[in-house]
Amino acid sequence: MTNELSNVYIDEDGNLQFGDQYLEEIEQKQASGNLGKNTDSFEKLFTKFIESSQDLNKQNLKYIAEKFIIERFTSKNTNPSQWIDVFEKECLRFDITEDEKKIEILRLFMDKSCADWYSSMIIKLTLNSEWSIWKNKFCESFANQGWNQVTYASLFKYKDGSLVDYAIKKEKLLLDMRTSIGTGTLVDLIAAGLPGFVLDKINRQSMEDTVDLFNEVRKYEHLMNKNKNGVYTRYENQKIYNKIEERTACKICERLNKGIRYHPEAAC
């Protein structure tokens, strides 16, 4: 307080006064009390803000996860390394670069038994671990080291339905088996599983990409529809005829008193 203010508000004994009236310090205490109340209110508001921010962050992660172009991971997935690589690319696409957020959002893509694996990893590693550790554990836990995937993908053949659906499914199986597979090899393996009469109509030299093969087999979908509706090839008709003959008793054996035998008469 300056000398001028002291002369106005403080008397000779050091008491606060204004004119002929003494001033009390009640207002100062009230101000202190109000300050304390304001501080408590501010702390409560800040806490609510933090909580709402955390809730908003969780909502944002869920919203972002819905935009990921990736399927949920199941224990039946045959190539965990490829899946986790795609997951990382999707995280990068949405600017999710923090390890903790990657680990959090990974939970949203774990299905059934894989969700149990995630829960156990949370206990072992916690959310504060490095993403690289989580990635390594993921690949080690779900790695498929057998040959089942290879044999199934390589030997997968067309059975019924759409030719294009078969071709697309086999392409996915082969890429899941080995992402670095060459385009030419991919086309050959897909074509090898097509019905013979369809394969004979395709010019192998003009198939430079799987898209070319898909477009080509689409031309012969009507042939498969005819087979569905009961129009059989000569080979299929012959098989049916042979089966009918096998279920018919041989007349020659009956005349020769050899008993009732079921086989084509031509084989007697």
C-alpha positions, 0 to 999 in steps of 0.5 A: 500500500502506498503512503497516500493510501496509508494516510487515507485508510490507516490511523495512528494505531494501525487500524483500517478506517475510512473517514470516521468508521473502522473497517473489519476484515470480514470481507477478506475472509468471505473472499477467501471462503469464496475462493476455496469454494470456487477452487473446489468447483473448478476441480470438479469441473476439471474432473468431469472434463477429463472423464468426458474427454476419455469417454469421447476418446473411446467413442472416437476409437469405436467410430474410427474402427467402424471405418476400417476396411478389415475383417474381424480376426478369428482363430480360423484366420490362416495368416495372422502376419498378413492380417496384422499388417493390414491392421497397421496400414488402417491405423496409419490411414486414420492417423492412429500412431500412438501405441496405446491407441493401437492396442485399444483399437485392436480389442474391437477386432478380436472375435470370441476366443481371440478376445480371451487372448486379448484379455490375458495379454492386457494382464501380462503386458498392460496397455502401456507396453510397446506396440511392437511387443503386442504385434510379436505376441500376436503373430506367435500366438496365432501362427499356423506352421502346418501344411493344412492351409497350403494343401487346402488352398492349392487343391481347392476346386470348383464344385458348384455355384458361380464360376466367378465366386469360385475364382475369387475365393481361391484367389483369397485362399492363395493370397492368405497362404502366400502374399508374395505369390506371382500373378502368373502362378496365381492365374494358373492355380485358379484355372487348374481348379476349373471344370475341364470343359471350361478350362479348354475354352480359355486361352492361357496366353491371354490371361495376364492377370486374375481380372482377365481370368474372372472376366473370361470365366464369367462368359461360361456361367450359363453353362453351369446354370444349364447343368443345374437345370438338368441338361447334362453333358454326354459324360454325365449322361453316361455315368447316370446310365452306368449307375442305372445298369449297376442297379439292374439284375443281369438277365444273362446270369438269370438265364444261365442260373447263376443267380441274381447278379447286378452288373451291366450285361455288356460286362457278363 
